[in-house]
């Protein structure tokens, strides 16, 4: 067994808690592939595949059916095959062994509801599930509905040819039609699950939390990106990702990350038994630490770009909010926005944001509260753009804006070459000269 696997085992042992994240790769490992068009599609949906030329299960769930009966036939057949007759298998058993007695939370975009059916209690299904209904007219006001028994009854009547409109589920509060609570026009996240997730993060995000990522694609922005940001913002955290042939570990957390390029079951077996051969990556050597003198020097330079600032945790996992205060005599210098971020006016004088894009456009955006003066409360800055900020001197003498940024950012300040920027934007040469740092 490699030293890397031994290190991963030690990380699991040392962790105060586990945040398990899972996406399509985990479902596929259990035999549910929403994207496949194969013989199983006809096994599950029968005559409805040919009737509507359904491409796969995902397409079947999102199809605009001409009548409600066929829509609920599809829902019920999928639920019967993948939910009502679901029995947790080896993968779920191995996951339970990996978790052991650690506090845990599972954060998934899978809609199959399998973690709940396998009796994992601490769960956030961020895209809902196929066994929960939501009121089509009052999705925010009326409670979510457990449809397990209803879908089974619809399936039985579908098979006997006795299904009618009266058998379709309606909201107990107002009598309107129900929809499946999956992403769509009336989707709503389960607030009880959301509260549980927030409590978990509040309890453990500053402790030794280990993110165990299962079958999430390298470009996933819904779960993978914020969970990596969570790790980047907590130096005591660790990150283990399992995804055969598609690992994506950013450099900012590489020294605290291990990747298994293997099947999930192979990685679980290695983590549990310490036996077997699996392909692994990481952890990388830690980056050298700056001396106190270098840190002070960087801080002094940093204040040319953010003259006065404080950083707090944001509302989403891995998000930071930087509160930047500038005054009329101390505008921020031009610098590159490496990551997309939102700029929001907080209070004080209005703020002029000078915004230079990579494709050669200059914009002056006014942040403030006075719409009559063309001011906006906030806006989004695209990555790889250059910005500088200055307050508009009126009364207060200073301005504060909030800037959201991922905690996985490297904190580097990228400075444009002044002469090249002036060539790109000849009409703003005086502005660039005034707000540029010397190279």
MOCORHU-V964277 format. One record per residue. N is the residue number from 1. RES is the residue in one small letter. SS is DSSP state (a for helix, b for strand, c for the rest). PSI is psi as a letter, one per 20 degrees, with the letter a starting at -180 (* if undefined). Layout:
n = {N | N}
res = {RES | RES}
ss = {SS | SS}
psi = {PSI | PSI}
//
This chain:
n = {1 | 2 | 3 | 4 | 5 | 6 | 7 | 8 | 9 | 10 | 11 | 12 | 13 | 14 | 15 | 16 | 17 | 18 | 19 | 20 | 21 | 22 | 23 | 24 | 25 | 26 | 27 | 28 | 29 | 30 | 31 | 32 | 33 | 34 | 35 | 36 | 37 | 38 | 39 | 40 | 41 | 42 | 43 | 44 | 45 | 46 | 47 | 48 | 49 | 50 | 51 | 52 | 53 | 54 | 55 | 56 | 57 | 58 | 59 | 60 | 61 | 62 | 63 | 64 | 65 | 66 | 67 | 68 | 69 | 70 | 71 | 72 | 73 | 74 | 75 | 76 | 77 | 78 | 79 | 80 | 81 | 82 | 83 | 84 | 85 | 86 | 87 | 88 | 89 | 90 | 91 | 92 | 93 | 94 | 95 | 96 | 97 | 98 | 99 | 100 | 101 | 102 | 103 | 104 | 105 | 106 | 107 | 108 | 109 | 110 | 111 | 112 | 113 | 114 | 115 | 116 | 117 | 118 | 119 | 120 | 121 | 122 | 123 | 124 | 125 | 126 | 127 | 128 | 129 | 130 | 131 | 132 | 133 | 134 | 135 | 136 | 137 | 138 | 139 | 140 | 141 | 142 | 143 | 144 | 145 | 146 | 147 | 148 | 149 | 150 | 151 | 152 | 153 | 154 | 155 | 156 | 157 | 158 | 159 | 160 | 161 | 162 | 163 | 164 | 165 | 166 | 167 | 168 | 169 | 170 | 171 | 172 | 173 | 174 | 175 | 176 | 177 | 178 | 179 | 180 | 181 | 182 | 183 | 184 | 185 | 186 | 187 | 188 | 189 | 190 | 191 | 192 | 193 | 194 | 195 | 196 | 197 | 198 | 199 | 200 | 201 | 202 | 203 | 204 | 205 | 206 | 207 | 208 | 209 | 210 | 211 | 212 | 213 | 214 | 215 | 216 | 217 | 218 | 219 | 220 | 221 | 222 | 223 | 224 | 225 | 226 | 227 | 228 | 229 | 230 | 231 | 232 | 233 | 234 | 235 | 236 | 237 | 238 | 239 | 240 | 241 | 242 | 243 | 244 | 245 | 246 | 247 | 248 | 249 | 250 | 251 | 252 | 253 | 254 | 255 | 256 | 257 | 258 | 259 | 260 | 261 | 262 | 263 | 264 | 265 | 266 | 267 | 268 | 269 | 270 | 271 | 272 | 273 | 274 | 275 | 276 | 277 | 278 | 279 | 280 | 281 | 282 | 283 | 284 | 285 | 286 | 287 | 288 | 289 | 290 | 291 | 292 | 293 | 294 | 295 | 296 | 297 | 298 | 299 | 300 | 301 | 302 | 303 | 304 | 305 | 306 | 307 | 308 | 309 | 310 | 311 | 312 | 313 | 314 | 315 | 316 | 317 | 318 | 319 | 320 | 321 | 322 | 323 | 324 | 325 | 326 | 327 | 328 | 329 | 330 | 331 | 332 | 333 | 334 | 335 | 336 | 337 | 338 | 339 | 340 | 341 | 342 | 343 | 344 | 345 | 346 | 347 | 348 | 349 | 350 | 351 | 352 | 353 | 354 | 355 | 356 | 357 | 358 | 359 | 360 | 361 | 362 | 363 | 364 | 365 | 366 | 367 | 368 | 369 | 370 | 371 | 372 | 373 | 374 | 375 | 376 | 377 | 378 | 379 | 380 | 381 | 382 | 383 | 384 | 385 | 386 | 387 | 388 | 389 | 390 | 391 | 392 | 393 | 394 | 395 | 396 | 397 | 398 | 399 | 400 | 401 | 402 | 403 | 404 | 405 | 406 | 407 | 408 | 409 | 410 | 411 | 412 | 413 | 414 | 415 | 416 | 417 | 418 | 419 | 420 | 421 | 422 | 423 | 424 | 425 | 426 | 427 | 428 | 429 | 430 | 431 | 432 | 433 | 434 | 435 | 436 | 437 | 438 | 439}
res = {x | x | x | x | x | x | x | x | x | x | x | x | x | x | x | x | x | x | x | x | x | x | x | x | x | x | x | x | x | x | x | x | x | x | x | x | x | x | x | x | x | x | x | x | x | x | x | x | x | x | x | x | x | x | x | x | x | x | x | x | x | x | x | x | x | x | x | x | x | x | x | x | x | x | x | x | x | x | x | x | x | x | x | x | x | x | x | x | x | x | x | x | x | x | x | x | x | x | x | x | x | x | x | x | x | x | x | x | x | x | x | x | x | x | x | x | x | x | x | x | x | x | x | x | x | x | x | x | x | x | x | x | x | x | x | x | x | x | x | x | x | x | x | x | x | x | x | x | x | x | x | x | x | x | x | x | x | x | x | x | x | x | x | x | x | x | x | x | x | x | x | x | x | x | x | x | x | x | x | x | x | x | x | x | x | x | x | x | x | x | x | x | x | x | x | x | x | x | x | x | x | x | x | x | x | x | x | x | x | x | x | x | x | x | x | x | x | x | x | x | x | x | x | x | x | x | x | x | x | x | x | x | x | x | x | x | x | x | x | x | x | x | x | x | x | x | x | x | x | x | x | x | x | x | x | x | x | x | x | x | x | x | x | x | x | x | x | x | x | x | x | x | x | x | x | x | x | x | x | x | x | x | x | x | x | x | x | x | x | x | x | x | x | x | x | x | x | x | x | x | x | x | x | x | x | x | x | x | x | x | x | x | x | x | x | x | x | x | x | x | x | x | x | x | x | x | x | x | x | x | x | x | x | x | x | x | x | x | x | x | x | x | x | x | x | x | x | x | x | x | x | x | x | x | x | x | x | x | x | x | x | x | x | x | x | x | x | x | x | x | x | x | x | x | x | x | x | x | x | x | x | x | x | x | x | x | x | x | x | x | x | x | x | x | x | x | x | x | x | x | x | x | x | x | x | x | x | x | x | x | x | x | x | x | x | x | x | x | x | x | x | x | x | x | x | x | x | x | x | x | x | x | x | x | x | x | x | x | x}
ss = {c | c | a | a | a | a | a | a | a | a | a | a | a | a | c | c | b | b | b | b | b | b | c | a | a | a | a | a | a | c | c | c | c | c | c | c | c | c | a | a | a | a | a | a | a | c | c | a | a | a | a | a | c | c | c | c | a | a | a | a | a | a | c | c | c | c | c | a | a | a | a | a | a | a | a | a | a | a | a | a | a | a | a | a | c | c | c | c | c | a | a | a | a | a | a | a | a | a | a | c | c | c | b | b | b | b | b | b | c | c | c | c | c | a | a | a | a | c | c | c | c | c | b | b | b | c | c | b | b | b | b | b | b | b | b | c | c | c | c | c | c | c | c | c | b | b | c | a | a | a | a | a | a | a | a | a | a | a | a | a | c | c | c | c | a | a | a | c | c | b | c | c | c | c | c | c | b | b | b | b | b | b | c | c | c | c | c | c | c | c | a | a | a | a | a | a | a | a | a | a | a | a | a | a | c | c | c | c | b | b | b | b | b | b | c | c | c | c | c | c | c | c | c | a | a | a | a | a | a | a | a | a | c | c | c | c | c | b | b | b | b | b | c | c | c | c | c | c | c | c | a | a | a | a | a | a | b | b | b | b | c | c | c | a | a | a | a | a | a | a | a | a | a | c | c | c | c | c | c | b | b | b | c | c | c | c | c | c | c | c | c | a | a | a | a | a | a | a | a | a | a | a | c | c | c | c | c | b | b | b | b | b | b | c | c | c | c | c | b | b | b | b | b | b | b | b | b | c | c | b | c | c | c | c | b | b | b | c | c | c | b | b | b | b | b | b | b | b | c | c | b | b | b | b | b | b | c | c | c | c | c | b | b | b | b | b | b | c | c | c | a | a | a | c | c | b | c | b | b | b | b | c | c | c | b | b | b | b | b | b | b | c | c | c | c | c | c | b | b | b | b | b | b | b | b | b | c | c | c | c | c | c | c | b | c | c | c | a | a | a | a | a | a | a | c | a | a | a | a | a | a | a | a | a | a | c | c | c | c}
psi = {p | q | h | g | h | h | g | g | h | h | g | g | h | i | q | h | r | p | o | p | p | q | b | h | h | g | g | h | h | i | j | o | o | i | i | q | n | a | h | h | g | h | g | g | i | c | i | h | g | h | h | j | l | p | h | a | h | g | h | h | h | j | q | n | q | i | q | h | g | h | g | h | g | g | g | h | g | g | h | g | g | i | g | h | k | p | p | p | b | h | g | h | g | h | g | h | h | g | g | c | j | q | p | r | q | p | o | q | j | p | j | i | j | h | g | g | h | j | k | o | h | n | p | o | n | i | k | a | r | j | j | p | q | q | p | i | h | m | h | h | h | q | q | q | p | o | j | g | h | g | h | g | h | g | g | g | h | g | h | i | k | j | p | r | h | i | i | q | q | r | p | h | g | i | i | r | q | q | r | q | m | r | p | a | h | k | q | p | q | o | h | g | g | g | h | g | g | h | g | g | g | h | h | i | i | j | a | n | p | p | o | o | p | o | l | p | q | h | j | p | i | g | g | g | g | h | h | h | h | g | g | h | i | o | i | i | r | r | p | p | p | o | o | p | i | m | q | o | o | q | h | h | j | h | i | k | q | p | p | o | m | r | q | h | h | g | g | g | g | g | h | g | h | j | q | r | o | q | p | r | p | a | q | r | q | q | q | q | q | q | q | h | g | h | g | g | g | h | h | g | h | h | i | h | h | n | h | p | q | q | p | r | q | a | h | q | p | j | p | q | p | p | o | p | p | q | r | h | i | m | r | q | r | p | q | p | o | h | q | q | q | p | p | p | p | f | r | b | q | q | p | p | o | p | o | p | r | h | j | k | q | p | p | o | p | o | p | a | i | n | h | h | k | k | q | q | h | r | r | p | p | q | q | k | q | p | q | q | q | q | q | o | o | f | g | g | i | r | q | p | q | q | o | q | q | q | i | i | q | i | j | q | o | p | p | q | o | g | h | h | h | h | h | h | m | h | i | k | g | h | g | g | g | h | j | q | q | p | *}
//
